């Protein structure tokens, strides 16, 4: 049990943002504790499989600071695996088939339009794409994105916590808490535990940020995401994950399964997976990889919430009225891609006084 303690930083939440913040702070020699009222990674990071994909959206747009974001999350994952021996990710790239002529036009323009580095993304016309990847259904060509990660969410969370605990991270989980600021110090009252205090708090709690009185001025919005993990009798003939009408995450470590996911429910009553969601995901699989859809043997469903804002960019920075209170939020579908770099940007603004890019800063909403 953790006794009364003062830390350099308290982190709220243990998803990708919280784990990334802890990794960055510990590297800077700071003491920190993660407090989570539920189990670690109970939010979107707990998805069975996730992608860190730098080419998102209908037009395969290059994500914000794609190269640096990718470098940061790749480095984090590599260190976690090296320390723990866990196999939680694969750098296997992603394929984006163009299922319509309109999408094909966008994809063909994407490498030049978004100023991709040549080794990152390649457009293949219909005949060549179909020759290389014959398992796709009708398509008009496609993109191959070389640098994209497929991540086992639950494996990553547990391995990251093991790694970070070796570096000195403390974890308080499954405990309700309240906190208030007194004379510049944040005091946490935790059920059945002694108090914890710090001058700095980083809120990475995801959905809880929407209901927090501190962040009411931010236009945070919850979107429900669902996945279906399909199991097959035989290994799939894939070498990459797939981005098509959602995402389809594959790794060679689990060759007999494919996790299909999508985020589309802006209005929902609960977080349970639904029959309608399963049918939608099966339909996406059928439209993209028709032969696979007829060979499913076992299906497992999962659902949770992603938090976003209207411009679909992360929100990073200090609260305008409460000194020492910070946020990393609204990572949406780009959590694994941007979370680690967002943590770095916040740490730089706190400890090196480097101004955070307005595209992700809290300041754009003030």
N, C-alpha and C positions, 0 to 999 in steps of 0.2 A: 504493500500500500504506500502511495506517495504521501508523505507528511507535508506540513506547511512549507511552501517553497516559493521562491521568487526566481523568475526566469527572465532572460533577456527579451524573449518573445513568446507569446501564447498564440497558437494556431487553432482556429476553429474549423474542424472538418478534416477528414482523412481520405479524400479522393485525390485525383491527380494534382489538383492545385495545392492542397495541403501537404501532400508528400513532397511535391516539388519545392514548396517554400521551405520545408524542413531541410531538405537536401542543400539548398542554397545557403541557408543560415548557418547550418552546421559547418559547411565548408568555410564560412567566414569566421569561425571560432565562437559563435554565439550559442548560448544555451536556449533550448526551446522545448516546449511540450505541446503535443496535439491533444485537444479535448474534443471528443465526439460523443454525442448523446446516444448514438447507436453503434453498431459494429463498424469497424474500419471499412471504408470504401462502399458504404451502403447505397450510394447514389449511382450516377451514370457510369462511373469508372468500374463498377462491378459487373458490367455487361460481359457475357461469356467470351466475346471476341470484339476487338475494336481496331480501327484503322487510324494511323497517323498519316493522312493523305494530304500532300501539298497542293493537289489539283482538284478543287471542289466546285460545286455548283454546276449548272447546266452547261456552261461554256469552258469548263476546266480552267477556271481562273486561278492564277498563281496566288496562293494565300499570302497574307501580310508577313513580310520578313521570312519567307519560306525556308531559305537556306539556313538561317540562324536558328529558327524554330526546330528544324529537323536535326541540326547538329546538337542542340541542347538535349532533346529527348533521346536521341540515339546514344549520346554519351551517358545519360542517366541510366538507361536500360542496360547498357553494356557493363557499367559498374555494378549494378544490382546483380546481374547474372554472374559476373566474375567473383563476387563476394559470396554468393549464396549457392551457386551451382544450379539454380532454378532455370528452367527453359520457359521463359514467359513471352518471348517475342521472336519475330523473324523478319529480316529485311528482304522481303521477296517481291517488292514492287506491286503495282496495281494496274489492271487493264480496264480501259473505259471504252466499251463497244458503242458505236454510234447507231442507235436503233432507228433513227429517222434521217432523211436527207438534210433536214434543217440542223439537226445536232451535228451531223458530219461536217457541214460547212463551218460551224462554230469550232469544232475540234481541229479541223485543218488549219484554221487561222490562229489557234491558241498559242503554239510555240513562238511565233513572231509577235503576236499582239501583246502578250504578257511578258515578253522579253525573258523567256526561259533560257537557262543555260543548256547548251546542246546535249549534254550528257544526262539531263534530267527527264526529258520528255520527247517522244518520237511519234509522229503521225504515220499510220499505215493505211493506204487506200484499201478499198473493199476486197479486191482479189488477194492481195498480200496478207491482209489481216486474217481473212478466212483460211488461207493456207497455213499460217502460223498457228492459229487458234481455231481449229475446225469444230470445237464443241459449242461455240456460240450459235444462237439462232440467226435469223435473218438480220444482217447488219450492213452498214454502208461505210465500213472502215472502222478504225478505232485508234485510241491512244495507248501507248505503253509508258507508264510513269515508273522510272527506274527506282527512285528513292521514295519508298512508302513502307511503313511498318505495320505488321499484323500482330496484335497484342492480346494475349490471354488476360482479361481483366482481373479475375480472382487470383490467378497465379502471381501476377505483377504486384497486386496490393500486398499479399502476404510476404513475398520476397523483398519488396521495398521496405516494409516495416522491419523485417529482420536485419536488412542492411543498415537502415537508419538507426536502429537501436544499438548496433555496434558502434556507430559514430556518436552516440550519446543522447539520442532522442528519447524523451519520456512520452508515454501514451496513457491517457485516461479515457476509457471507453465505456459505453453503456451506462452513462451517468448523466442525469439531468443537472443543469447548472443555471445560475444567473450571474450577471456581472455588472459592475458599476464603476465609475471613475471617481476616485477620491484623491484630491491633492496631486493630480498628475499620475496617479497609479491606478491601474485597472485591477480590481479585486474580484476574484471568482469564488462564488460560494457553490460548492459541488456536493450533491446529495451523498451522504454517508462518507464524506472525505473531508480532510482539512482544506483550508483555503489555498488558492494559488494566486499569485500576483505578478504583474509585469507592467512596465511602462508602455509596451507596444503589444497590440493585438492585430493579427491578420485574420480576417474573416474569409474563409474559403468554403463555407458551409453549404453552398449550392442553393437548393430549394428553400432552406431556412432564411436565406437573405431576403426573399420576397416578403416574408412576414415580419421581418425585423424592423422595428421603429427607426433604427439608425439609418436604414437605406431606402426610406420611403420616397426620396427624391429621384431615385433611379427608376427608369422604366423597365424593370425586370419582369420577365414573362416566362411562365413554365410551359413547356411542351412535352407531351408524353411520347416516349420512344418505345418501340417494341422490337424484339428479336425472336427469331425462331432458329434453333440449331437443328439442322437436318443430318441424320446419320444414315450411312449407306453400307451395304455389305462389302463393297469393294472400294479400294482407294480411288479417289477422283483423279482424272488426268490433268489436274491443274498444276501450274507452277507459280502463279500469282494470285493475289486476291483480286476482287472485281468491284468496280464502282459503276452501278447501273440501276437507276430507279431506287436508290438507296445504296447500301454497301453489302458485300458478300465476302466475309473474311475467311481466309484459308491459310493453314500452315502445314508444312510437310511433317511436322511432329504429330499432327492429328489428321492424317490423310483421308480418313473415312467420314469426315464431317465438314459441314459448311454452315457458317452462321450468317443469316440474312437479317439485316436490320434497317429500320426506317423511322424517321421522326415526322409525325404528321398531325397528331391530335392536339390542337390548341385548346380544346374544351373537353374535359374528362371528369368523371366522378371518383375514380379510384385508380390505383396503380396496378391492378391485376391485369395480366395478359387476357386478351379477348379472342373469341372465335373469329370475329371480323378481322382483327389484326393478323391472325394466322393466315386467313384466306388471302389478304392483301400481300403478305410476304410470299406465300406460295405462288401467287400470280406474278410477282416480280421475278421469282426464280424461273417460272415457266416461260416468261417473255424473253429472258436473257439466256438461260441455259436449259432449253426445252427437254433435252434427253435426261437431265438430272432429275427433273420434277417427277418423273414416272418411276424413280428408283428409290424413293425415300422409304426407310424402314422404321425409324424412330424419330420423333420430334420433341424437342424441349423448348418451352417458351419462357421469356423473360420480359419485364417491363419496368421502366423507371422514368425519371424526369430529367430533362435538360433545361437549363436556364439560359435565356437569351435576351437581347435588347433589339430594338428596331433595325439598327445598322449591322446586326449580326457580328459585331466585334466584341472582344473581351472588355471588361471594365476593371481597371487597375489603378490604385492610388489611395490617398489619404482622405478621410472624411473631412469636409470643409469646416465642421464645427467642433469636432472632438479630436484634439491632438492625440496622436498615438494609436488611432483606430484606422485600419487599412482594409482594403478589399481586393480579392482576386475573384472575379465572378463573370457570369454571362459567357462562359466558354462554349456553350451550345454544342454543336457537333464537332467542334475543333479542339476539344479538351486535350486529347492526347497529342495533337500536333502543336498546340500553342501553350499548354499549361506550364511546361518547364521554363520556357523563355519568358513568359509573363512573370513568373516568380523571380527570375533574374532581373527583369526590368524594375520590379517593385523594390527589390533589395538595393539596386543601384540608386533609385530615387531617395531611399531612406538613408543609406549609409555613405553614398558617394556624391549625393546632391545632384545627380544627373537627372535632368527633366525627362519624364516619361512622354513618349510619343503621343500627341493629342488623339490619334486614331484609337488608342486603347485607354486613354486617361479618363479618370473620373471627371476631370475638368470640362470635358465636352458636354456634360449635362448640367453645368452650373450656369 
